Amino acid sequence: MGAAGQGLSDDEVRSIREALAAGRKPKVVFTSSAGQIAGQVGQVVELTDPTASDEFVVVRFGRDELPFSPADVAVAPRGAGRRAAEPKSEPEPEPAVEPEFVLEREPVPAPRQERREEPRVETVEAKPARRPVKAAKPKGPAGLTVTLAYADGEWTVAAQQGSKSLAKPYVVKPAEALRMVALVDVPGVHEAVEQIMAAERAEAEQQAEKLRAELAEIEARLAELREAR
């Protein structure tokens, strides 16, 4: 069972998910990272997708249902949230009535004394500042990343949303890669692509010259063989 300052462990999150599937709503206690409501008790009503947001533990606290991260809550100990019964006070016995004897005497005037007033000391109680309750963050769609890469003489494109892969890297033609790069108005990117394309053109020309030379040699050899017949 997690301590109130440590939050939920992975095993406790799995146990809560199983309890929700069985129709139960486990109790949790808010940790110090939850702010002003630390030490209060709530009920887990839902576990959303942890890959979409870090705050996937939905807790009912009073009339509100707010999302929190596993670090904001811990498993509540047994008996948490119950009100302790107030001890009943026993009636005090009434004092016994005793007979009263009154002796009448003329009062003797007391000597007059000056009344001194003691200085009054006022105390000001400093109240601790309230910490704001952690506001629930609205859930938005996960970020989308499209990657254009060049390696080993090939251009590839991949797409990923959050931690989910939408498209594995696949090969595209150089012309398509150039059109994609043209959409990015960054001079440094254009210069890097131009250097890559210039290197590829130079290598292709060298290979073409080599193949032309080999082809010319083969044709000359073939001509010699024809003349030898």
trRosetta pair geometry for C-beta under 8 A, 3 or more apart (Angstrom, degrees):
i j d omega theta_ij theta_ji phi_ij phi_ji
1 12 7.5 94 -131 -97 42 125
1 75 5.0 -111 -154 77 85 132
1 77 7.3 91 155 -94 149 68
2 6 5.0 -136 -171 81 98 108
2 7 6.2 -69 170 94 149 28
2 8 5.6 -142 0 -107 160 35
2 9 5.6 176 -73 -13 114 88
2 12 5.6 -63 -18 -28 114 163
2 74 4.3 -132 102 -148 108 98
2 75 5.4 117 37 15 86 92
3 6 4.6 76 56 6 88 110
3 74 6.3 -60 102 -153 26 158
4 29 5.5 -47 -119 100 100 126
4 31 5.6 163 166 -107 62 74
4 32 7.9 87 135 -23 90 79
4 39 7.3 38 -172 -95 143 58
4 74 5.0 -154 -113 46 37 146
5 31 5.7 124 -120 -151 31 108
5 32 6.0 12 -122 5 83 110
5 74 7.6 -2 10 -40 21 148
6 9 7.8 3 130 -53 116 85
6 31 7.4 -147 37 -112 25 144
6 74 6.4 83 61 -100 70 127
7 31 5.7 -66 -71 -16 68 157
7 33 7.3 -11 -68 32 113 133
7 69 7.6 -23 -144 116 138 84
7 70 5.1 91 167 136 115 71
7 71 3.8 -63 -85 -125 155 38
7 72 6.8 53 -114 16 105 25
7 73 6.7 68 -138 62 68 39
7 74 5.8 -121 -117 -75 15 83
8 12 4.5 -134 -160 90 86 123
8 13 5.3 102 142 -59 127 83
8 16 7.4 -31 -146 -11 144 139
8 28 7.6 -40 -66 -129 115 130
8 57 7.2 133 12 -77 150 154
8 70 4.0 -100 55 -161 102 97
8 71 7.8 -107 27 -62 70 27
8 73 6.2 13 -32 87 107 81
8 74 6.3 -177 -61 -113 62 46
8 75 6.9 101 -107 -37 84 79
9 12 4.8 95 51 8 75 102
9 13 7.2 -132 97 -6 40 85
9 70 8.0 159 -37 171 9 133
10 13 5.6 -51 -150 33 34 113
10 14 6.6 34 152 -17 65 102
11 14 5.7 -54 -153 36 34 111
11 15 6.4 35 149 -20 66 104
12 15 5.4 -49 -145 36 37 114
12 16 6.4 39 153 -20 66 102
12 75 5.6 -121 -151 -44 133 119
13 16 5.7 -52 -149 35 32 111
13 17 6.5 35 151 -21 64 104
13 47 7.2 120 -170 -130 90 144
13 57 7.8 -105 -121 -82 97 113
13 70 6.1 -47 -74 -106 120 131
14 17 5.6 -53 -149 34 34 113
14 18 6.5 33 153 -18 66 103
15 18 5.8 -54 -151 36 33 110
15 19 6.4 34 151 -20 66 105
15 26 7.8 81 120 -72 91 160
16 19 5.5 -53 -146 36 34 112
16 20 6.4 36 154 -20 66 103
16 26 5.1 -105 -123 32 85 145
16 44 5.5 -3 -167 87 125 164
16 47 6.6 122 112 -55 109 132
16 57 7.8 14 119 -128 159 107
17 20 5.8 -52 -149 34 31 111
17 21 6.6 33 151 -20 63 105
17 47 5.3 -64 -94 35 87 155
18 21 5.6 -53 -150 35 34 113
18 22 6.5 27 152 -14 65 107
19 22 5.7 -60 -150 41 33 107
19 24 4.4 -67 177 72 91 113
19 25 7.7 166 134 -72 109 9
19 26 4.9 71 97 -43 157 108
19 44 8.0 84 84 75 120 121
20 23 7.8 80 -177 -48 31 11
20 24 6.9 -96 -80 68 30 62
20 25 7.2 56 -103 -98 74 51
20 26 7.6 -74 -53 1 77 95
20 44 6.8 -84 -70 118 114 106
20 45 7.8 106 -123 -179 115 24
20 46 7.0 116 -148 -109 148 34
20 47 6.4 -169 13 3 161 101
25 43 4.3 36 145 175 114 118
25 44 6.1 -175 -167 70 68 57
25 45 5.8 0 -131 -92 116 61
25 60 7.4 -8 -178 24 138 125
26 43 7.1 155 82 -152 33 67
26 44 5.1 3 61 35 84 113
26 75 7.2 -48 163 -130 126 84
26 76 7.8 169 160 26 80 97
27 41 5.7 1 -174 -175 111 108
27 42 7.2 159 -152 86 64 31
27 43 5.7 -43 -98 -96 59 68
27 44 7.9 -160 -90 3 11 80
27 75 7.9 80 89 -167 65 56
27 76 4.0 -54 119 38 100 139
27 80 6.2 174 134 76 138 111
27 81 6.3 -112 -151 -10 145 141
28 41 7.2 160 84 -152 36 61
28 42 5.9 -22 64 67 85 80
28 43 7.4 141 18 -111 79 19
28 44 5.8 68 -11 -41 120 99
28 57 7.7 16 5 164 172 134
28 59 6.3 -88 56 -117 124 126
28 73 4.1 31 154 176 136 122
28 74 6.3 150 -163 71 88 29
28 75 6.2 -63 -113 -106 73 29
28 76 5.4 -168 -126 -30 13 92
29 39 6.6 -15 -178 -149 107 25
29 40 7.1 166 -151 85 67 30
29 41 5.4 -35 -97 -96 73 69
29 42 7.9 144 -100 21 26 69
29 73 6.9 145 72 -158 33 72
29 74 5.6 -27 62 64 86 85
29 75 7.7 10 17 104 86 20
29 76 4.5 119 -33 -98 90 80
29 77 7.5 -1 -20 6 138 72
29 80 6.0 -87 -67 -177 116 158
30 34 3.9 -83 -174 51 110 159
30 37 4.9 34 65 114 169 90
30 38 5.2 -125 112 -113 99 37
30 39 6.5 -38 67 22 87 27
30 40 5.2 16 20 54 119 78
30 41 7.8 -138 -3 -76 79 23
30 42 6.9 58 -46 3 96 111
30 61 7.9 31 -50 -101 127 140
30 68 7.8 -122 -119 -131 92 165
30 72 6.3 -27 -146 160 79 80
30 73 5.8 -46 -103 -101 48 70
31 34 5.7 118 59 -7 57 99
31 38 6.2 -28 134 -130 23 95
31 71 6.8 -92 58 157 146 57
31 72 5.9 -163 41 -170 97 28
31 73 6.4 -153 -7 -88 91 14
31 74 5.6 88 -61 -18 103 104
32 38 4.8 38 -102 -125 41 149
33 38 7.9 115 31 -92 31 113
33 69 7.9 -54 117 65 133 111
33 71 5.3 -8 62 132 158 100
33 72 5.3 -110 92 -100 99 61
34 37 5.4 -66 128 70 117 90
34 38 5.4 153 61 -77 95 70
34 68 6.5 -10 -109 -137 107 135
34 72 4.3 96 -77 -165 91 94
34 73 7.0 63 -62 -65 134 63
34 134 6.0 -111 -167 9 55 134
35 38 6.7 -175 76 -32 25 92
35 131 5.0 -158 -172 127 84 121
35 132 6.6 -56 -170 87 141 50
35 133 5.9 146 103 -132 138 33
35 134 4.6 169 -2 -34 137 92
36 130 6.1 25 -114 -175 136 81
36 131 4.2 -176 -66 73 86 89
36 132 6.8 -148 -20 98 123 10
36 133 5.3 -72 42 -79 118 65
37 40 4.6 -59 -179 25 85 131
37 61 6.7 24 -169 -170 154 154
37 133 6.2 51 -25 -125 107 95
37 134 7.9 -96 23 19 108 92
40 61 6.7 69 123 -146 130 117
41 76 5.4 60 -131 -113 105 144
41 80 5.0 162 -95 140 140 107
41 81 4.0 -110 83 -72 158 103
42 59 4.2 68 119 169 140 112
42 60 5.8 173 -174 76 97 47
42 61 4.1 -51 -101 -81 126 82
42 73 7.4 -80 54 -119 111 129
43 59 6.7 146 72 -159 33 69
43 60 4.8 -15 62 53 92 103
44 47 7.2 18 176 -55 120 85
44 57 6.1 -60 -124 -171 110 92
44 58 7.0 102 -157 75 65 57
44 59 5.7 -43 -93 -100 55 71
44 60 7.8 -176 -90 11 7 79
44 73 7.7 142 -72 129 104 161
45 58 5.4 -67 64 107 85 102
45 59 7.2 136 9 -127 83 20
45 60 5.0 70 -29 -30 124 107
45 65 5.9 -51 42 -135 142 123
46 58 4.0 7 60 47 93 130
46 65 7.8 55 19 179 110 126
47 50 7.8 -19 173 -49 96 91
47 56 5.9 48 -169 140 65 97
47 57 6.2 -12 -110 -105 76 56
47 58 7.2 -147 -74 17 28 85
48 52 6.7 -71 139 56 110 122
48 53 7.0 16 96 48 127 106
48 56 4.3 -130 64 -151 81 85
48 58 6.5 81 -22 -30 99 109
48 67 7.0 -31 16 -117 130 125
48 139 7.7 -85 147 -99 164 154
49 52 4.3 67 88 2 111 110
49 53 7.5 89 82 23 75 73
49 56 6.4 -126 74 -126 28 133
50 53 7.6 -99 -149 69 33 47
50 54 7.4 35 -161 -121 75 33
50 56 4.6 -111 -89 12 61 160
51 142 7.5 -16 137 -81 84 148
51 162 5.8 101 156 147 97 135
51 163 5.1 -106 -153 39 115 120
51 164 7.1 90 148 -39 146 94
52 56 7.3 112 59 -90 87 113
52 139 6.6 35 140 -161 118 114
52 142 5.9 -112 -129 -54 63 106
52 162 6.8 -52 -103 -113 47 161
53 56 5.8 148 79 -63 83 81
53 67 7.1 29 110 153 138 152
53 137 7.3 -178 -158 89 134 118
53 139 5.5 -94 -38 -119 147 94
54 69 4.9 -3 140 -108 94 113
55 67 4.1 99 139 134 104 106
55 68 5.6 -80 -149 -166 95 7
55 69 4.9 -67 -92 -57 65 69
55 72 7.8 24 -121 6 93 138
55 136 7.5 179 137 -148 151 72
55 137 6.1 126 31 41 146 109
56 67 6.6 -7 -97 -158 14 115
56 69 7.7 51 19 -114 63 50
57 67 6.7 123 66 -159 44 63
57 68 5.0 -45 75 70 100 79
57 69 6.9 84 22 -168 107 7
57 70 6.1 118 -25 -77 135 56
57 72 7.5 -169 64 58 126 104
57 73 6.0 -130 118 32 150 134
58 65 5.7 27 173 171 102 98
58 66 7.2 178 -148 91 63 21
58 67 5.2 -37 -91 -91 68 68
58 68 7.9 146 -98 16 21 71
59 65 7.1 -179 86 -149 31 59
59 66 6.3 -25 59 63 80 71
59 67 7.8 126 12 -117 74 20
59 68 5.6 -2 4 10 120 120
59 73 6.3 160 -68 -75 147 151
60 64 7.3 165 -150 90 52 42
60 65 4.9 -24 -94 -96 70 83
61 64 5.7 -20 66 69 79 92
61 65 7.8 147 19 -95 65 33
61 66 6.6 -34 25 24 112 106
66 136 4.4 -136 -149 -73 96 122
67 136 5.6 101 36 -146 79 104
67 137 7.3 -75 73 48 117 75
67 139 7.5 76 1 -55 163 108
68 72 3.9 -112 -180 72 117 140
68 73 5.6 96 103 -22 142 109
68 134 7.7 84 -110 93 92 138
69 72 5.1 105 55 -6 70 102
70 73 7.0 -83 -151 52 36 82
72 134 7.4 -111 -129 55 139 162
76 80 4.0 -124 176 56 111 148
76 81 7.0 16 178 -20 153 107
77 80 5.2 111 61 -41 68 112
79 82 5.4 -70 -169 25 67 124
132 135 7.8 -21 146 -31 112 89
141 144 8.0 0 132 -35 115 96
141 161 7.8 -47 166 -170 98 119
142 161 5.2 106 91 163 110 82
142 162 3.1 -29 176 -55 152 111
142 163 7.8 -88 -165 7 154 61
142 164 7.5 104 80 23 155 102
143 161 7.1 -177 92 -150 38 58
143 162 6.5 122 45 -70 63 55
144 159 7.1 -10 -172 -168 92 96
144 160 7.6 161 -155 88 49 43
144 161 4.9 -18 -101 -101 71 85
144 166 7.9 4 -140 -5 93 147
145 159 7.1 161 88 -153 53 49
145 160 4.9 -12 61 63 100 90
145 161 7.5 178 20 -81 69 36
146 157 7.0 -7 -177 -169 91 95
146 158 7.4 170 -154 88 48 45
146 159 5.0 -11 -104 -103 74 83
147 157 7.0 158 84 -154 54 46
147 158 4.8 -8 57 59 103 92
147 159 7.6 -171 18 -76 72 36
147 160 7.6 16 -6 9 110 102
147 169 7.7 -50 86 -94 110 96
148 155 6.9 -7 -173 -171 89 99
148 156 7.6 166 -153 86 45 45
148 157 5.5 -13 -101 -101 68 78
148 177 6.4 141 -170 -141 122 87
148 180 5.5 164 -89 119 155 144
148 181 7.1 -149 112 -67 157 79
149 155 7.3 158 84 -155 44 52
149 156 5.1 -17 63 62 93 92
149 157 7.8 172 20 -82 72 31
149 158 7.3 7 5 8 115 105
149 169 6.9 -35 43 -130 124 128
150 154 7.3 177 -148 87 57 37
150 155 5.4 -24 -97 -98 79 68
150 156 7.8 169 -84 19 31 72
150 177 7.4 86 -78 -165 103 153
150 196 5.9 7 148 -151 165 159
151 154 6.6 -24 71 59 57 79
151 156 7.3 -28 32 11 94 116
153 200 7.0 128 -137 -112 83 107
154 171 5.3 -55 -176 -125 121 108
155 171 6.9 100 74 -157 56 62
155 172 5.1 -61 103 65 106 85
155 173 7.4 -3 54 102 123 12
155 174 6.1 137 -5 -94 134 52
155 176 7.5 178 99 76 140 89
155 177 3.9 -78 -166 -71 164 145
156 169 4.1 30 163 -176 133 104
156 170 6.3 152 -150 70 84 21
156 171 5.7 -47 -94 -91 76 47
156 172 6.9 141 -116 9 24 84
157 167 7.3 -3 118 113 85 131
157 169 6.9 155 71 -141 27 60
157 170 6.3 -29 57 58 78 75
157 172 5.5 42 -10 -21 111 129
157 180 7.6 -175 -94 -79 124 169
158 165 7.6 -45 -177 -153 106 98
158 167 5.9 -171 -151 96 48 82
158 168 6.3 -35 -123 -179 100 23
158 169 4.2 -42 -63 -77 111 68
158 170 7.6 134 -79 7 64 63
159 165 7.7 115 89 -170 57 58
159 166 4.2 -50 107 72 104 113
159 167 4.2 50 35 32 98 104
160 163 7.8 -23 178 -151 110 14
160 164 6.8 163 -161 86 71 44
160 165 5.2 -37 -107 -111 89 54
160 166 6.1 -173 -97 12 26 85
161 164 5.3 -18 70 67 81 98
161 166 5.5 64 -4 -40 98 118
165 168 6.3 42 160 -74 131 67
167 170 6.9 -68 166 0 105 110
172 176 4.4 -102 168 84 115 130
172 177 5.6 140 97 -55 114 85
172 180 8.0 56 109 -11 159 136
173 176 4.8 93 59 7 81 102
173 177 7.1 -146 96 -5 43 87
174 177 5.4 -55 -147 37 36 114
174 178 6.3 39 154 -23 68 102
174 197 6.9 120 -172 -111 130 99
174 200 7.4 -164 -103 100 151 164
175 178 5.7 -51 -150 32 32 112
175 179 6.7 33 151 -19 63 101
176 179 5.7 -51 -152 33 35 112
176 180 6.7 35 151 -18 65 103
177 180 5.7 -54 -153 35 35 111
177 181 6.4 32 152 -17 67 106
177 193 7.7 -173 134 -142 104 122
178 181 5.7 -55 -146 38 34 110
178 182 6.3 43 153 -30 65 102
178 193 6.8 139 -111 164 72 137
178 197 7.5 42 -84 -75 116 143
179 182 5.6 -48 -149 26 32 117
179 183 7.4 39 151 -25 58 95
180 183 6.0 -50 -167 20 38 112
180 184 7.7 24 144 -10 63 101
181 184 5.8 -59 -162 35 47 106
181 189 6.1 -162 -158 142 100 112
181 190 6.7 139 152 -96 113 61
181 193 5.0 69 -173 -65 169 164
184 189 5.4 -20 107 79 128 159
186 189 4.2 66 84 7 108 112
186 190 7.0 172 87 -12 57 84
187 190 5.7 -58 -150 37 36 111
187 191 6.3 34 157 -19 70 106
188 191 5.8 -55 -148 36 31 110
188 192 6.5 31 155 -19 64 105
189 192 5.8 -56 -151 35 32 111
189 193 6.4 29 154 -17 66 107
190 193 5.9 -58 -149 38 31 109
190 194 6.3 32 154 -21 66 107
191 194 5.7 -53 -145 35 32 112
191 195 6.5 34 155 -20 64 103
192 195 5.8 -54 -153 33 31 112
192 196 6.6 31 151 -18 64 104
193 196 5.6 -53 -151 35 35 112
193 197 6.3 30 154 -16 68 106
194 197 5.8 -55 -144 40 32 108
194 198 6.1 33 156 -21 66 107
195 198 5.8 -53 -144 36 29 111
195 199 6.4 29 156 -18 63 105
196 199 5.9 -58 -153 36 29 110
196 200 6.4 27 152 -17 65 107
197 200 5.6 -54 -147 37 34 112
197 201 6.3 35 154 -20 67 104
198 201 5.8 -51 -146 35 32 110
198 202 6.4 32 155 -19 64 105
199 202 5.8 -54 -148 36 31 111
199 203 6.4 29 155 -17 65 107
200 203 5.8 -56 -147 38 31 110
200 204 6.2 32 154 -20 66 107
201 204 5.7 -55 -146 37 31 111
201 205 6.3 32 155 -20 65 105
202 205 5.8 -53 -148 35 31 111
202 206 6.5 32 153 -19 64 104
203 206 5.7 -53 -151 34 33 112
203 207 6.5 32 153 -16 65 105
204 207 5.7 -55 -150 38 33 111
204 208 6.3 35 152 -21 66 105
205 208 5.5 -53 -146 36 33 113
205 209 6.4 34 155 -19 66 103
206 209 5.8 -52 -148 36 31 110
206 210 6.4 32 153 -19 63 106
207 210 5.6 -54 -149 36 32 113
207 211 6.3 30 154 -18 66 105
208 211 5.8 -55 -147 37 32 108
208 212 6.3 34 153 -21 66 104
209 212 5.7 -51 -146 34 32 112
209 213 6.5 32 155 -18 64 104
210 213 5.8 -55 -151 35 31 110
210 214 6.4 27 153 -15 65 106
211 214 5.7 -55 -146 40 34 110
211 215 6.1 35 154 -21 67 106
212 215 5.7 -55 -146 38 30 111
212 216 6.3 32 154 -21 65 104
213 216 5.8 -52 -147 34 31 110
213 217 6.5 31 153 -19 63 105
214 217 5.7 -54 -150 35 33 112
214 218 6.4 32 152 -19 65 105
215 218 5.7 -54 -148 36 33 110
215 219 6.4 32 154 -19 66 105
216 219 5.8 -54 -146 37 32 110
216 220 6.4 32 154 -19 65 104
217 220 5.8 -54 -149 35 31 110
217 221 6.4 31 153 -18 64 106
218 221 5.7 -55 -150 37 33 112
218 222 6.3 34 152 -21 65 106
219 222 5.5 -52 -147 36 33 113
219 223 6.4 37 153 -23 65 102
220 223 5.7 -51 -149 32 33 112
220 224 6.7 35 152 -18 64 102
221 224 5.8 -53 -153 34 34 112
221 225 6.6 32 151 -18 66 105
222 225 5.7 -54 -150 36 35 111
222 226 6.5 35 152 -21 66 104
223 226 5.7 -53 -150 33 34 111
223 227 6.6 30 154 -16 66 105
224 227 5.9 -58 -149 37 33 108
224 228 6.4 35 154 -25 66 107
225 228 5.7 -54 -149 30 33 115
225 229 7.7 49 152 -38 59 89
226 229 6.3 -39 -169 1 39 113
